[in-house]
Amino acid sequence: MDKIKFLINMVVAFILYPFNKNKFKGKNIWLIGGHAGDIYNDNSKFFYEYMLKNHKDVDIYWVINKESKVFDKIPGKKLIRGSVKNYLHYYNAKAIVFSHAPSADIAPYNFVIPVLNAFHKNTVKVYLNHGTISFKKRKPMDGRLKNIIDNLLKSYNVVTASSEFEENVMVNEWGMDKDNVCIVGNARYDNLPTNENAQTRDILYTPTWRDWIKFDGENFTKSDYFINIMNFLNDEKLNKILEEKDVNIKFYLHHLMHEFIDDIRENITGKRIIFLDKGVTLADEIRKSSANITDYSSVAIDFLYMNRPILFYQFDIDEYKEKIDSYIDLDNEMFGSLAYTKDDAVNKLIEIIDNDFEILESQKNERNKFFRYNDNKNCDRIYSAIVNKINK
């Protein structure tokens, strides 16, 4: 039903477009969004708030789903994703800024409609990505869409990267134009400290999603994913140490897996496991936490940026390499503490706690690979890159 509604709204907006030219004339409109209009997070969020604060000459809007739980949390002007007003502003925008894709975050399906896709070509398209390229190789959820998605990526005018490592992946593996890839840094890193102690002794646990489990939801509680996570979080030795050392594990299940959160919550025995809501501002939790546990999430790169310890609990590494694979060599290029079994993960996490959250030398040595800049001016550079493209 949503697709039909979106199609009707984009056609209505197209009909109204010539009658609204004077209304939009002279306006410097930028649209920004992320996570298909559902979540207010990641690079898009921080760049949007930077724009609101520093560039009031830009008429900027956040694109959001009407039913989103975070609707009322978002400052500034909002557009309902897929509405007539959304499409009208898109047709008159100088720039669109997104973390996933224009269709997902800004103007649903517009780029695939003949005639209407001319508007996709006319606006400056800015791809912020939602995290640093690291442990997850890009692939379409539907293989039949690969050529469409490849061409979409090549159409982006500004693509942000944090390092030569990311630039190399984008140009040589994704086929993007090197002139459009800008090593400017991630917007969300402007919010992260690099030489400050964490505000809490909390540990943030961020397992990433598995599409082969996501689309077989009926068997979630029988999956290795569920069993390994549960065995780890319910380990008696670990929970005893958490209690003794006054440490909490804050558990954030990837938003694409969040429909299964109750299956995990209802089976937890430890009192020190805290569950975070899907709509939480994850960047705030990252900033406050002393360490990170993950498997293959790019959240680990945020902790690398902050010089805080990381534990990689990769209980399904062989299956993951076969089905997803990683741009970072999981056998030879890892950093932080590595564990492949529950007992090893428990022991290494306890070691991190006992060492008062000191980081390993191997982690320090990997930092320069992922960050060209360390000055909290990434948003400034992103803004300049967009303006340069608009002016051209």
Secondary structure, DSSP 8 states (H G I E B T S, - for coil): -HHHHHHHHHHHHHHHGGGGHHHHTT--EEEEE-GGGS---HHHHHHHHHHHHH-TTSEEEEEE-TT-TTGGG--SEEEETTSHHHHHHHHT-SEEEESS-HHHHTSTTGGGSTTTTHHHHHSEEEE--SS-S-S-----SSGGGHHHHHHHHHT-SEEEESSHHHHHHHHHTS---GGGEEE---GGGGG--SSS--SSS-EEEE----HHHHTTGGGGGGSHHHHHHHHHHT-HHHHHHHHHHT--EEE---GGGGGGHHHHHTT---TTEEE--TTS-HHHHHHH-SEEEESS-THHHHHHHTT--EEEE-TTHHHHHHHT--SS-TTTS--SEEESSHHHHHHHHHHHHHTTT---HHHHHHHHHH-S--SS-HHHHHHHHHHHHHH-
